[in-house]
Amino acid sequence: MRAFLNTRFAHRWLWLCPALSVVLVAVVLMMFGFTPWGALLAALLLVCPAMILWGVVEVLRDERRHRKAGANKPSARA
């Protein structure tokens, strides 16, 4: 999966995921009887915190990877 996300295609179209998730949640909520504007507001309130948490997890994982890669480099002082 990581190899797919590193391709140019993924970098070009990955921004659609948050927008599509908001639309999908809004459609599901409308099926449960919410009005379109109420469903859109509820979808934004549900999806935005989830996207923020996902971003925090990715940043922390990236920092951990960089720290581990830096620790594996041989020291210039010999």
N, CA, C and O atoms as a GROMACS GRO file, in nm:
protein
  312
    1MET      N    1   0.083  -0.119   0.000
    1MET     CA    2   0.000   0.000   0.000
    1MET      C    3   0.087   0.125   0.000
    1MET      O    4   0.056   0.224  -0.067
    2ARG      N    5   0.196   0.120   0.076
    2ARG     CA    6   0.284   0.237   0.084
    2ARG      C    7   0.344   0.269  -0.054
    2ARG      O    8   0.359   0.386  -0.089
    3ALA      N    9   0.377   0.166  -0.131
    3ALA     CA   10   0.433   0.188  -0.264
    3ALA      C   11   0.332   0.258  -0.354
    3ALA      O   12   0.369   0.343  -0.434
    4PHE      N   13   0.204   0.223  -0.341
    4PHE     CA   14   0.101   0.288  -0.421
    4PHE      C   15   0.090   0.435  -0.384
    4PHE      O   16   0.072   0.520  -0.471
    5LEU      N   17   0.099   0.467  -0.256
    5LEU     CA   18   0.084   0.605  -0.212
    5LEU      C   19   0.202   0.692  -0.252
    5LEU      O   20   0.191   0.814  -0.252
    6ASN      N   21   0.314   0.631  -0.285
    6ASN     CA   22   0.432   0.708  -0.326
    6ASN      C   23   0.433   0.736  -0.476
    6ASN      O   24   0.525   0.802  -0.525
    7THR      N   25   0.336   0.690  -0.550
    7THR     CA   26   0.334   0.714  -0.694
    7THR      C   27   0.279   0.853  -0.723
    7THR      O   28   0.215   0.915  -0.639
    8ARG      N   29   0.306   0.900  -0.843
    8ARG     CA   30   0.258   1.032  -0.884
    8ARG      C   31   0.106   1.035  -0.890
    8ARG      O   32   0.045   1.137  -0.859
    9PHE      N   33   0.044   0.924  -0.930
    9PHE     CA   34  -0.102   0.919  -0.939
    9PHE      C   35  -0.166   0.945  -0.804
    9PHE      O   36  -0.260   1.023  -0.792
   10ALA      N   37  -0.113   0.880  -0.701
   10ALA     CA   38  -0.169   0.896  -0.568
   10ALA      C   39  -0.150   1.039  -0.517
   10ALA      O   40  -0.240   1.096  -0.457
   11HIS      N   41  -0.033   1.096  -0.541
   11HIS     CA   42  -0.009   1.233  -0.496
   11HIS      C   43  -0.101   1.331  -0.567
   11HIS      O   44  -0.139   1.434  -0.510
   12ARG      N   45  -0.136   1.300  -0.689
   12ARG     CA   46  -0.222   1.390  -0.765
   12ARG      C   47  -0.368   1.381  -0.721
   12ARG      O   48  -0.438   1.482  -0.723
   13TRP      N   49  -0.416   1.264  -0.680
   13TRP     CA   50  -0.559   1.245  -0.654
   13TRP      C   51  -0.595   1.216  -0.509
   13TRP      O   52  -0.713   1.203  -0.478
   14LEU      N   53  -0.497   1.207  -0.420
   14LEU     CA   54  -0.526   1.171  -0.282
   14LEU      C   55  -0.605   1.278  -0.208
   14LEU      O   56  -0.668   1.248  -0.107
   15TRP      N   57  -0.602   1.402  -0.255
   15TRP     CA   58  -0.678   1.509  -0.191
   15TRP      C   59  -0.828   1.486  -0.201
   15TRP      O   60  -0.904   1.547  -0.126
   16LEU      N   61  -0.872   1.399  -0.291
   16LEU     CA   62  -1.015   1.372  -0.305
   16LEU      C   63  -1.071   1.289  -0.190
   16LEU      O   64  -1.192   1.292  -0.166
   17CYS      N   65  -0.988   1.216  -0.119
   17CYS     CA   66  -1.038   1.128  -0.013
   17CYS      C   67  -1.118   1.201   0.094
   17CYS      O   68  -1.227   1.155   0.127
   18PRO      N   69  -1.070   1.312   0.151
   18PRO     CA   70  -1.152   1.380   0.251
   18PRO      C   71  -1.284   1.431   0.196
   18PRO      O   72  -1.388   1.420   0.262
   19ALA      N   73  -1.283   1.485   0.075
   19ALA     CA   74  -1.407   1.536   0.016
   19ALA      C   75  -1.506   1.422  -0.010
   19ALA      O   76  -1.625   1.436   0.017
   20LEU      N   77  -1.455   1.312  -0.063
   20LEU     CA   78  -1.543   1.198  -0.089
   20LEU      C   79  -1.597   1.137   0.040
   20LEU      O   80  -1.711   1.090   0.043
   21SER      N   81  -1.518   1.138   0.145
   21SER     CA   82  -1.567   1.083   0.271
   21SER      C   83  -1.676   1.171   0.330
   21SER      O   84  -1.772   1.119   0.387
   22VAL      N   85  -1.664   1.302   0.317
   22VAL     CA   86  -1.770   1.392   0.364
   22VAL      C   87  -1.898   1.367   0.285
   22VAL      O   88  -2.006   1.360   0.344
   23VAL      N   89  -1.887   1.355   0.154
   23VAL     CA   90  -2.005   1.330   0.071
   23VAL      C   91  -2.069   1.196   0.106
   23VAL      O   92  -2.191   1.186   0.116
   24LEU      N   93  -1.987   1.094   0.124
   24LEU     CA   94  -2.039   0.962   0.156
   24LEU      C   95  -2.112   0.962   0.290
   24LEU      O   96  -2.221   0.904   0.301
   25VAL      N   97  -2.054   1.025   0.391
   25VAL     CA   98  -2.120   1.032   0.521
   25VAL      C   99  -2.250   1.111   0.511
   25VAL      O  100  -2.350   1.073   0.572
   26ALA      N  101  -2.250   1.221   0.434
   26ALA     CA  102  -2.372   1.301   0.418
   26ALA      C  103  -2.482   1.219   0.350
   26ALA      O  104  -2.598   1.228   0.390
   27VAL      N  105  -2.447   1.141   0.250
   27VAL     CA  106  -2.547   1.058   0.181
   27VAL      C  107  -2.605   0.953   0.276
   27VAL      O  108  -2.726   0.930   0.278
   28VAL      N  109  -2.519   0.890   0.354
   28VAL     CA  110  -2.566   0.790   0.450
   28VAL      C  111  -2.659   0.854   0.552
   28VAL      O  112  -2.763   0.798   0.586
   29LEU      N  113  -2.622   0.972   0.602
   29LEU     CA  114  -2.707   1.040   0.699
   29LEU      C  115  -2.841   1.083   0.638
   29LEU      O  116  -2.944   1.082   0.706
   30MET      N  117  -2.840   1.122   0.511
   30MET     CA  118  -2.966   1.158   0.445
   30MET      C  119  -3.056   1.036   0.432
   30MET      O  120  -3.178   1.048   0.438
   31MET      N  121  -2.997   0.918   0.416
   31MET     CA  122  -3.077   0.796   0.410
   31MET      C  123  -3.145   0.768   0.544
   31MET      O  124  -3.251   0.705   0.549
   32PHE      N  125  -3.085   0.816   0.653
   32PHE     CA  126  -3.144   0.798   0.785
   32PHE      C  127  -3.240   0.911   0.822
   32PHE      O  128  -3.289   0.915   0.935
   33GLY      N  129  -3.269   1.000   0.729
   33GLY     CA  130  -3.371   1.101   0.752
   33GLY      C  131  -3.322   1.241   0.781
   33GLY      O  132  -3.403   1.329   0.810
   34PHE      N  133  -3.192   1.266   0.776
   34PHE     CA  134  -3.142   1.401   0.796
   34PHE      C  135  -3.173   1.487   0.673
   34PHE      O  136  -3.185   1.435   0.562
   35THR      N  137  -3.186   1.617   0.693
   35THR     CA  138  -3.199   1.708   0.579
   35THR      C  139  -3.062   1.718   0.511
   35THR      O  140  -2.961   1.688   0.574
   36PRO      N  141  -3.058   1.759   0.386
   36PRO     CA  142  -2.927   1.768   0.318
   36PRO      C  143  -2.826   1.857   0.390
   36PRO      O  144  -2.710   1.820   0.404
   37TRP      N  145  -2.869   1.976   0.436
   37TRP     CA  146  -2.776   2.065   0.504
   37TRP      C  147  -2.736   2.010   0.641
   37TRP      O  148  -2.621   2.023   0.682
   38GLY      N  149  -2.831   1.950   0.711
   38GLY     CA  150  -2.799   1.889   0.840
   38GLY      C  151  -2.704   1.772   0.825
   38GLY      O  152  -2.613   1.754   0.906
   39ALA      N  153  -2.725   1.693   0.721
   39ALA     CA  154  -2.637   1.578   0.695
   39ALA      C  155  -2.497   1.626   0.659
   39ALA      O  156  -2.398   1.566   0.702
   40LEU      N  157  -2.488   1.733   0.580
   40LEU     CA  158  -2.357   1.786   0.542
   40LEU      C  159  -2.283   1.841   0.664
   40LEU      O  160  -2.163   1.818   0.680
   41LEU      N  161  -2.354   1.912   0.750
   41LEU     CA  162  -2.292   1.965   0.871
   41LEU      C  163  -2.246   1.852   0.963
   41LEU      O  164  -2.135   1.855   1.015
   42ALA      N  165  -2.332   1.753   0.982
   42ALA     CA  166  -2.295   1.639   1.066
   42ALA      C  167  -2.176   1.564   1.006
   42ALA      O  168  -2.087   1.520   1.080
   43ALA      N  169  -2.173   1.549   0.875
   43ALA     CA  170  -2.062   1.480   0.809
   43ALA      C  171  -1.931   1.556   0.831
   43ALA      O  172  -1.828   1.495   0.860
   44LEU      N  173  -1.935   1.688   0.817
   44LEU     CA  174  -1.814   1.766   0.842
   44LEU      C  175  -1.768   1.754   0.986
   44LEU      O  176  -1.648   1.744   1.012
   45LEU      N  177  -1.862   1.753   1.079
   45LEU     CA  178  -1.826   1.742   1.220
   45LEU      C  179  -1.772   1.603   1.253
   45LEU      O  180  -1.692   1.589   1.346
   46LEU      N  181  -1.813   1.502   1.180
   46LEU     CA  182  -1.763   1.366   1.203
   46LEU      C  183  -1.630   1.340   1.133
   46LEU      O  184  -1.541   1.278   1.191
   47VAL      N  185  -1.616   1.386   1.010
   47VAL     CA  186  -1.500   1.352   0.928
   47VAL      C  187  -1.378   1.437   0.963
   47VAL      O  188  -1.266   1.386   0.964
   48CYS      N  189  -1.397   1.565   0.991
   48CYS     CA  190  -1.281   1.653   1.015
   48CYS      C  191  -1.196   1.608   1.133
   48CYS      O  192  -1.074   1.602   1.119
   49PRO      N  193  -1.253   1.577   1.250
   49PRO     CA  194  -1.167   1.528   1.358
   49PRO      C  195  -1.096   1.396   1.323
   49PRO      O  196  -0.982   1.375   1.364
   50ALA      N  197  -1.163   1.311   1.249
   50ALA     CA  198  -1.099   1.185   1.208
   50ALA      C  199  -0.980   1.213   1.116
   50ALA      O  200  -0.876   1.148   1.129
   51MET      N  201  -0.993   1.308   1.026
   51MET     CA  202  -0.882   1.343   0.936
   51MET      C  203  -0.767   1.407   1.015
   51MET      O  204  -0.651   1.383   0.983
   52ILE      N  205  -0.799   1.487   1.115
   52ILE     CA  206  -0.694   1.548   1.197
   52ILE      C  207  -0.618   1.440   1.273
   52ILE      O  208  -0.495   1.442   1.278
   53LEU      N  209  -0.691   1.346   1.333
   53LEU     CA  210  -0.625   1.236   1.405
   53LEU      C  211  -0.538   1.153   1.312
   53LEU      O  212  -0.427   1.114   1.349
   54TRP      N  213  -0.587   1.126   1.192
   54TRP     CA  214  -0.508   1.050   1.094
   54TRP      C  215  -0.380   1.126   1.060
   54TRP      O  216  -0.273   1.066   1.048
   55GLY      N  217  -0.390   1.258   1.043
   55GLY     CA  218  -0.272   1.339   1.013
   55GLY      C  219  -0.171   1.336   1.126
   55GLY      O  220  -0.051   1.328   1.101
   56VAL      N  221  -0.219   1.342   1.250
   56VAL     CA  222  -0.129   1.337   1.365
   56VAL      C  223  -0.057   1.203   1.370
   56VAL      O  224   0.064   1.198   1.394
   57VAL      N  225  -0.129   1.095   1.348
   57VAL     CA  226  -0.068   0.962   1.350
   57VAL      C  227   0.038   0.950   1.239
   57VAL      O  228   0.146   0.896   1.263
   58GLU      N  229   0.008   0.999   1.120
   58GLU     CA  230   0.104   0.992   1.010
   58GLU      C  231   0.229   1.074   1.040
   58GLU      O  232   0.340   1.029   1.010
   59VAL      N  233   0.213   1.192   1.097
   59VAL     CA  234   0.329   1.275   1.129
   59VAL      C  235   0.415   1.206   1.235
   59VAL      O  236   0.538   1.204   1.223
   60LEU      N  237   0.353   1.150   1.337
   60LEU     CA  238   0.428   1.081   1.441
   60LEU      C  239   0.501   0.960   1.386
   60LEU      O  240   0.616   0.934   1.422
   61ARG      N  241   0.436   0.884   1.297
   61ARG     CA  242   0.502   0.768   1.237
   61ARG      C  243   0.619   0.812   1.150
   61ARG      O  244   0.723   0.747   1.150
   62ASP      N  245   0.602   0.922   1.076
   62ASP     CA  246   0.709   0.972   0.991
   62ASP      C  247   0.827   1.018   1.074
   62ASP      O  248   0.942   0.992   1.040
   63GLU      N  249   0.800   1.089   1.185
   63GLU     CA  250   0.909   1.133   1.272
   63GLU      C  251   0.983   1.013   1.332
   63GLU      O  252   1.106   1.015   1.342
   64ARG      N  253   0.909   0.911   1.370
   64ARG     CA  254   0.972   0.791   1.427
   64ARG      C  255   1.062   0.723   1.324
   64ARG      O  256   1.172   0.678   1.356
   65ARG      N  257   1.014   0.716   1.198
   65ARG     CA  258   1.094   0.656   1.091
   65ARG      C  259   1.222   0.735   1.067
   65ARG      O  260   1.329   0.677   1.051
   66HIS      N  261   1.211   0.868   1.065
   66HIS     CA  262   1.329   0.951   1.043
   66HIS      C  263   1.428   0.940   1.159
   66HIS      O  264   1.549   0.938   1.137
   67ARG      N  265   1.377   0.932   1.280
   67ARG     CA  266   1.465   0.917   1.395
   67ARG      C  267   1.538   0.783   1.390
   67ARG      O  268   1.657   0.775   1.418
   68LYS      N  269   1.464   0.678   1.353
   68LYS     CA  270   1.526   0.546   1.344
   68LYS      C  271   1.628   0.542   1.232
   68LYS      O  272   1.734   0.481   1.247
   69ALA      N  273   1.599   0.605   1.119
   69ALA     CA  274   1.694   0.607   1.007
   69ALA      C  275   1.819   0.685   1.046
   69ALA      O  276   1.929   0.648   1.006
   70GLY      N  277   1.803   0.793   1.122
   70GLY     CA  278   1.918   0.872   1.167
   70GLY      C  279   2.004   0.796   1.266
   70GLY      O  280   2.126   0.814   1.269
   71ALA      N  281   1.943   0.712   1.348
   71ALA     CA  282   2.018   0.636   1.447
   71ALA      C  283   2.098   0.524   1.380
   71ALA      O  284   2.199   0.480   1.434
   72ASN      N  285   2.054   0.478   1.265
   72ASN     CA  286   2.124   0.370   1.196
   72ASN      C  287   2.242   0.418   1.113
   72ASN      O  288   2.323   0.336   1.069
   73LYS      N  289   2.253   0.550   1.091
   73LYS     CA  290   2.366   0.601   1.013
   73LYS      C  291   2.493   0.594   1.095
   73LYS      O  292   2.492   0.621   1.215
   74PRO      N  293   2.603   0.557   1.030
   74PRO     CA  294   2.730   0.553   1.103
   74PRO      C  295   2.776   0.695   1.134
   74PRO      O  296   2.753   0.787   1.056
   75SER      N  297   2.839   0.712   1.245
   75SER     CA  298   2.885   0.844   1.288
   75SER      C  299   3.007   0.885   1.206
   75SER      O  300   3.088   0.801   1.166
   76ALA      N  301   3.020   1.017   1.181
   76ALA     CA  302   3.133   1.069   1.105
   76ALA      C  303   3.258   1.069   1.193
   76ALA      O  304   3.371   1.064   1.143
   77ARG      N  305   3.236   1.074   1.324
   77ARG     CA  306   3.350   1.070   1.416
   77ARG      C  307   3.394   0.925   1.435
   77ARG      O  308   3.315   0.841   1.478
   78ALA      N  309   3.516   0.897   1.404
   78ALA     CA  310   3.564   0.759   1.420
   78ALA      C  311   3.679   0.749   1.514
   78ALA      O  312   3.730   0.640   1.538
   0.00000   0.00000   0.00000
